Amino acid sequence: MALPRVDVKVKDGALGLVSPSGANTPVLVGACTAGPLNTLLSFGDLEDLRTTLTSGPLAEAAAFVLNYMGGPVYVVRVPSSVVGTVGAVTKTQPAGSSSDGDMDVTGTPLDAYLLRVEILTDGANLAAGTATFRYSLDNGDNFSPAFPIPTAGTFAVTGTGLTLTFTDDAGTPPSFKAGDAFTCATTAPYYSSAEALAGIDAALADPSSYFKVQLVGQAASVASAVTLATSVAAKMEAAANAYRYLYATVELPQDTDANIKAGVASFASTRIELAAGFADYASALGARSIRHSSALASTARAASVPIAEHLGRIATGNVTGVVRLVRDERVNPGLDEARCTTLRSFLGRPGYFITRGRIAFPTGSDYQRVEYRRVMDVAAAKVAVDGQVYVNDSVRVSETGTILEADARSIEANLEGGLRTVLVQPTQASDVSVVVNRTDNILSTGTLRIKVRVRPLAYAEFVEVEIGFSNPALERVAA
């Protein structure tokens, strides 16, 4: 027999707290220098990310997003069968410089760099050992300390995969003179379409919850990017059919506006964001800026704001960490109209902003912007989970086989209440409604049909203001 005692039962669930849904967690897929392949990794600490991924486009993008949103961020590293390349080296000299030394760049770059090497002190030749230089990986935004040019002529740039090779002037010294500069651009390693799709499959195979997939990196052409987007769209649709409601971001390469417009004109999907235009971002992994697609700003902002917030909301502030725009939609409008996410400036307002978070929508689609896509995905996921309780459940029916009114109202109240919890109460939608079909003969069909509608928020994208002078004396006379 049990001893007399007081039993205390701790009740849970009374606060109405909602479990984390992944509504603000993105997945980034791309190439970097370290880490397991085709494995979904979660990072909430910048140093952990740096140690695991080391460097490369995926590491830089994930670090920026993590630093911006605070985490967690998911990543999938994929193989990079398309290796990075080194462009031609250009030498510039101050007026009147007589040096004729040269420099070459070799190696396999680990990322896209805008390399700039500047000679700081003169050197008659390599053997003299007097010439010094510094280098920048971001075209002069940030520089390394000064280094002596090695007498052997070769210098490995740590952490980049690049080697500088200095060569003497074959004629009259000096070979190197202060003010001489060498510039060179490199491309980052990239993945094939098959490698990218395998990475997405690895993410989808993991039960973790997230709201979008960003493919980090740019294809060689707009046409190649659109071909990849077509395959990714099929993956997103298949995921939705399996109750994984997501959208994906595909980065378009740098090209003329005309080529981008022509290249994307025939592509349409309600689950793909095409990101166009580039910006320089402050790296979260080192003292340099990184040149990256507008996709980076879009993912960082989307991961840090409520699901229904317009990504270009001015009151939220500019996208911190954007150093400058390579392409400004305000200055050169057109790609937003072409259904691409772009970045812009505002006259008189510091910083840079997202024009709109665009979905590459077909004509007539409701899903023209990211916030509409996200709200409906959260609604669909909630209804899918809450609706499962009615699978194989019994309902009472009338003499005609239709559901009884009391049971219909009970189902409507349950589903609508769930939607209100995740959408209406946190002001992510204006209203929701759920209606159970009352005319179907469920005895015959075995199917319970339910119609769910979400009334979204509206957005004041255009503000009209009337302004003029006022003369109080004239206003009194007119009265």
ABEGO torsion letter per residue (X at the ends): XBBBBBBBBBBBGAAGBBBBAGAABBBBBEBBABEBBGBBBBBABAAAAAAAAGBEAAAAAAAAAAAAAGOBBBBBBBBBABBBBBBBBBBBBBBGBABABBBBBBEBBABBBBBBBBBABBBABAAAGABBBBBBAAGGABBBBBBBBBAAGBBBBBGAGBBBBBBBBABBOBABBBGBBBBBBBBBBBBBAAAAAAAAAAAAABABBBABBBBBEBBABAAAAAAAAAAAAAAAAAAAAAGBBBBBBBBBBBBBAAAAAAAAAABBBAABBBBBEBBBBBBAABBBBBBBBAAAAAAAAAAABBAABBAABAAAEBBBGBABBABBAAABBGAAAAGBBBBBBBBGBBEBBBABBBBBBBBGBABABAAAAAAAAAAAAAAAAAAAAABGBBBBBBAAGBBBAAAAAAAAAAAAAAAAAAAAAAGABABBBBBBBAABBAAAAGBBBBBBBBBBBBBBABBBBBBBBBBAAAAAAAX
